[in-house]
Every structure is written in C-alpha cells, then in structure tokens.
C-alpha cells in the first residue's frame, strides 16, 4: 500500500504533467494561429503585389526601360520592408518583455 508521502509525490507529478499538457495545448494553439495569420498575410501580400505590378506597368509602359524601373522598384520595396521588419521585431520584443513576469512562474 502507498504511504502518504508517495501519494503526495504522485499527486505532484500528475499536476506537473497536467501543467505541461496545458502548456503544450496553448503553444499549439498559438502556433496554429500564427500559421493562419501568416497565410492571411500571404494572400494580402499577393493582392498588394498584383496592385503594385499593375502600377509599375501603368507608370512605365512595356518597353526596354521597364526592367530598370522594376529593378529600382524592387530595391525600394526591399529597403522599406527591411525597415518595417525591424520595427515589427522591436515591437514584438517590447511586448515579450512585458509578459516576462508570467514566464517566471
């Protein structure tokens, strides 16, 4: 038969397993939500790409100089997206620091 100390230890292990299960479920939900949001972002990106390509073709009608215009456009967009990415990463970093107290548990 189990003594009280063994039962208490067993109960503690069960609680730890339940906590771990809850963490895994929460992380799985967060990851899944991240993938869904990324997919939405991809679709929106395709729509903006279509718009921007139409704009470039409108401003620079097809000709031999179109490649240079598209190259310049691609470089400018890349620079703008790099700065936007840095801003987003800094914003996320600030958000994580605020949540740091919860992670100490």
Secondary structure, DSSP 8 states (H G I E B T S, - for coil): ---HHHHHHHHHHHHHHHHHHHHHHHHHHHHHHHHHHHHHHHHHHHHHHHHHHHHHHHHS-SSTTHHHHHHHHHHHHHHHHHHHHHHHHHHHHHHHHHTHHHHT-
